[in-house]
Amino acid sequence: MKRPVDRIVEKLGMPQLIDALAVRLSGADLTSLLLEVTRRRAAVVTPADLMKRYATDRFVAATTASFSALRRAEDAVLSACADRYEAIALAPLVPLGTHSAIATVDQNKVLTTIRNNEVAADPTNALALEAATRRTVALRADPKSTDVVRLAASQRVVRTQHVSGPRRFAHFQLFGLVSAARDQGGRAFEALAASEHLAIHARALLGLGATEVTVALTDFSRGRSKSIMDSVRDALVGFDAVTCVDAPERTSGRGYYRDFCFKLHAAFGGVALETSDGGIVDWTQRLVGSAKERCFISGMGLDRVALELPGDAR
C-alpha cells in the first residue's frame, strides 16, 4: 500500500522531493520555503473559511470542561505540591524532536511547526529538559552533586492521533511533575520520588471530592522495584479512600517507563476513570549524558477530572 507521501511525490513528478527538503536544504532554508508556502495559502483564506474551519477542526474547538472547573482542578494539584515542587510556566512549544528523541513518541502524533519546533504534547518532556539543564549546572559546580530537582507545571497540550469516545480530546490540560537527581543507591531516589508524586496525586483528587482512588502499581522488572512499591504503600497508608493494588498484567508503557510505573483511577460518586500515570524514565540520563542520573515523571489529565466536578458542563 502506498503511503500518502508517495502518492504526492508521484503526482508532482518529483521523486527526489522528500530527500531534497529533509536532507539537502538547511534548516533555515526549509523554514523560509515553508513560510512562503503558508503565507500564500493564508492569503486566500476568507472569513467564511475561518468559520467553517472553526466549526470542524478538532484542534481549535473550545474544551467542553468549564473554565472554573479546570481552575479548581489546577489549584488542587498545585496546592497538593505544597512548597516542595517548584511550579514553572512552560512555553507552548518545545524543540523539534523533543517527544520522539526522549519519550519515543511517534512524530506523527505531534503537531509540528515550520520553525523547527513542535507544540507541547506532554509537560513532562519540557520539565525534563529544564531539570536536565539544572542538573548540568549543578554537576559543573560539583561532579557528584546530589541536588534533587523538583518541578511542576500545568500546560494545555495537543496530540494529533485520532481518538474517539468520552473524555478523549485533541487538546487538553495536563499537570506534570518531574523529579531528577543523581543515583543515591538502593533505589532510594526512585522510592522517594514515587512516594512524593503519588501522595500529590492522591491528595489533589481527594481534595476535589473523589470518593475512591485506586493506585495500580506495576513492576516491569519482576522484583527489582519491590522497595519502591513498598515505599509507595507506606506513603499512602494515611490516605482514606485510597487503595493500592498490584497490576502485573499491565503492558502499556513498557519501553516508555523503566522498571516501575503506576496508574491512578478516581471515582467521584460514579464510575472510576483513569486520571494519572507516571513512572521511572531515562530521559535525564540521555540529556545530561550520565548513566548516574535518575528521573521520575507523572501527569494528571485535568480535563478528565474537571468534567467530573459538580456543576461542570458535560
C-alpha positions in Angstrom: 0.0 0.0 0.0 1.3 3.4 -1.0 1.9 6.0 1.7 0.2 9.4 1.2 3.6 11.0 0.7 4.5 8.5 -2.1 1.3 9.4 -3.9 2.0 13.2 -3.6 5.6 12.8 -4.8 4.4 10.7 -7.8 1.7 13.2 -8.6 4.2 16.1 -8.6 6.7 14.1 -10.7 9.5 14.9 -8.3 10.8 11.6 -6.9 13.7 13.4 -5.0 11.4 15.9 -3.3 11.4 14.5 0.2 15.2 13.9 0.2 15.8 17.5 -1.0 13.5 19.0 1.7 14.7 16.8 4.5 18.4 16.5 3.8 19.7 18.8 1.2 18.1 22.0 2.4 19.5 23.7 5.6 17.0 24.2 8.4 16.9 27.9 7.8 16.2 27.5 4.0 13.5 24.9 4.7 11.8 27.3 7.1 12.0 30.1 4.6 10.4 27.9 2.0 7.6 26.7 4.2 6.9 30.2 5.5 6.4 31.4 1.9 4.1 28.5 1.2 1.9 29.1 4.3 1.9 32.9 3.6 0.4 32.3 0.1 -2.1 29.8 1.5 -3.2 32.1 4.3 -3.6 35.0 1.8 -6.6 33.3 0.2 -8.4 32.4 3.4 -11.7 34.1 3.8 -13.8 34.8 6.9 -16.2 32.1 5.7 -13.3 29.7 5.5 -12.4 30.5 9.1 -16.0 29.9 10.3 -16.1 26.5 8.6 -12.7 25.5 9.9 -13.5 26.6 13.4 -16.7 24.5 13.4 -15.0 21.3 12.1 -11.3 21.3 13.2 -10.9 19.4 16.4 -7.6 21.2 17.2 -9.2 24.6 17.6 -12.6 23.8 19.2 -13.0 25.1 22.8 -12.8 22.5 25.5 -16.0 21.0 27.0 -14.7 21.4 30.5 -15.7 24.7 32.2 -13.0 27.2 32.9 -13.9 27.4 36.6 -13.7 23.6 37.0 -10.3 23.5 35.3 -9.1 26.2 37.6 -10.4 24.2 40.6 -8.5 21.1 39.4 -5.4 23.1 38.7 -5.5 24.8 42.1 -5.9 21.5 43.8 -2.8 19.9 42.3 -0.7 23.0 42.9 -1.8 23.1 46.5 -1.1 19.4 46.9 2.5 20.1 45.9 2.9 22.5 48.8 6.3 24.2 48.6 8.3 21.1 47.7 7.9 21.3 44.0 8.6 24.4 42.0 5.8 25.3 39.6 7.0 26.9 36.4 5.2 28.3 33.4 6.3 26.4 30.3 6.4 27.7 26.7 3.7 26.2 24.5 6.4 24.9 22.2 9.5 22.6 22.5 12.4 22.0 20.2 11.7 19.8 17.1 12.2 16.1 18.0 11.7 16.5 21.8 8.9 14.0 22.1 10.4 11.4 19.7 14.0 11.8 20.9 13.5 11.3 24.7 10.0 10.0 25.0 9.8 7.6 22.0 6.6 9.2 20.7 6.0 8.9 17.0 6.4 12.3 15.3 3.1 11.8 13.5 1.4 12.1 16.9 2.9 15.6 17.5 1.8 18.9 16.0 5.0 20.1 14.3 5.5 23.7 13.3 7.6 25.0 10.4 10.1 26.8 12.6 11.9 23.7 14.0 9.6 23.5 16.9 6.6 21.3 17.9 3.6 22.0 20.0 3.8 20.6 23.5 2.2 17.1 23.8 3.2 16.5 27.4 4.6 18.9 30.0 6.9 16.3 31.5 9.1 16.4 28.3 9.8 20.2 28.8 10.1 19.7 32.5 12.7 17.0 31.9 14.7 19.4 29.6 14.6 22.1 32.4 15.5 19.5 35.0 18.4 18.3 32.9 19.6 21.8 32.4 19.6 22.5 36.2 21.3 19.2 36.9 24.0 20.0 34.3 24.7 23.3 36.1 24.8 21.5 39.5 27.3 18.9 38.1 29.6 21.6 36.7 29.9 23.0 40.2 30.1 19.6 41.8 30.6 16.5 39.6 29.0 14.4 42.4 26.1 16.7 43.2 23.1 15.0 44.8 20.8 18.0 44.5 17.2 16.9 43.7 15.3 19.0 41.1 11.6 19.0 41.7 9.4 20.7 39.1 5.7 21.0 38.3 3.7 22.6 35.5 0.2 22.8 34.2 0.0 23.0 30.4 -2.5 22.8 27.6 -1.2 20.2 25.2 -2.0 18.9 21.7 -1.9 15.3 20.4 -2.7 14.6 16.8 -3.7 10.9 16.8 -7.4 10.3 16.1 -9.3 9.4 19.3 -13.0 9.0 20.0 -15.2 8.4 22.9 -15.9 10.3 26.1 -13.1 12.1 27.9 -10.9 12.0 24.8 -9.7 15.3 23.4 -7.3 16.7 20.7 -6.1 19.3 23.2 -6.3 19.2 27.0 -4.8 20.4 30.2 -2.1 18.2 31.7 -0.5 18.7 35.1 3.0 17.3 35.1 5.6 16.5 37.8 9.3 15.7 37.3 11.9 14.8 39.9 15.6 14.4 38.9 18.8 13.7 40.8 21.9 11.5 40.9 21.5 7.9 41.7 21.6 7.5 45.5 21.9 3.8 45.6 19.4 1.2 46.7 16.8 2.8 44.5 16.3 5.4 47.3 15.7 8.3 45.0 13.1 6.4 42.9 11.3 5.3 46.1 11.2 8.9 47.4 10.1 10.4 44.1 7.4 7.8 43.5 6.0 8.3 47.1 6.0 12.1 46.7 4.3 12.0 43.3 1.6 9.6 44.3 0.9 11.5 47.5 0.4 14.7 45.5 -2.0 13.0 43.0 -4.0 11.3 45.8 -4.1 14.5 47.9 -5.4 16.5 45.0 -8.0 14.0 43.9 -9.4 13.6 47.4 -9.4 17.3 47.9 -11.5 17.7 44.8 -14.1 15.2 46.2 -13.0 11.8 44.9 -14.9 9.1 46.8 -12.4 6.4 45.8 -8.9 6.4 44.5 -7.1 3.2 43.2 -3.4 3.2 42.7 -2.2 0.4 40.4 1.5 -0.4 40.7 3.4 -2.2 38.0 7.0 -3.6 38.2 8.2 -4.4 34.7 11.5 -5.7 36.2 9.7 -8.5 38.1 11.1 -7.8 41.5 13.7 -5.1 41.1 11.2 -2.4 42.1 9.9 -4.1 45.3 11.5 -1.4 47.6 9.8 1.3 45.5 6.4 -0.3 45.8 6.8 -0.9 49.5 7.7 2.8 50.0 4.6 3.9 48.0 2.3 1.7 50.0 3.7 3.1 53.2 3.4 6.7 52.0 -0.3 6.2 51.1 -1.3 4.4 54.3 -2.8 7.6 55.9 -5.0 8.4 52.9 -8.6 7.5 53.4 -10.4 6.0 50.3 -7.0 5.2 48.6 -6.3 1.6 47.7 -3.0 0.2 46.3 -3.2 -2.8 44.0 -0.6 -4.7 42.0 -1.1 -4.6 38.3 1.5 -7.1 36.8 -0.7 -7.6 33.7 -0.2 -4.0 32.5 1.6 -3.8 29.1 1.0 -0.1 28.2 4.1 1.9 29.0 6.6 -0.9 28.6 9.6 0.6 26.8 8.5 4.0 27.8 8.9 3.5 31.5 11.9 1.8 33.1 11.1 -0.9 35.7 8.3 0.8 37.7 5.2 2.7 36.8 1.7 3.4 38.1 -1.8 4.5 37.1 -4.5 6.2 39.2 -8.2 5.7 38.8 -10.6 8.0 40.7 -14.3 7.9 41.3 -16.4 11.0 42.0 -19.5 9.2 43.1 -19.8 7.3 39.9 -17.6 5.0 37.7 -13.9 5.4 38.3 -11.9 6.9 35.4 -8.2 7.0 34.8 -6.7 10.3 35.9 -3.0 9.9 36.3 0.0 8.0 35.0 3.7 8.0 35.9 6.9 6.1 36.4 10.7 5.9 36.0 12.2 7.2 32.7 15.8 7.5 31.5 15.4 11.0 30.0 17.8 12.9 32.1 20.4 10.2 31.7 20.4 10.8 28.0 20.0 14.6 28.2 22.8 15.1 30.7 24.9 12.3 29.3 25.4 10.4 32.5 24.3 6.9 33.5 24.2 8.1 37.1 21.2 10.5 36.5 17.7 9.4 37.5 14.3 10.8 36.6 10.8 10.2 37.7 7.7 11.7 35.9 4.0 11.7 36.4 0.9 13.5 34.9 -2.7 14.1 35.6 -5.4 14.9 32.9 -7.2 17.9 34.4 -10.0 18.0 31.8 -11.0 14.5 32.7 -11.1 15.4 36.4 -12.8 18.8 35.8 -15.7 17.1 33.9 -16.4 15.1 37.0 -16.7 18.0 39.3 -20.2 19.2 40.4 -21.7 21.9 38.3 -19.3 21.4 35.3 -20.5 21.3 31.7 -20.8 17.8 30.2 
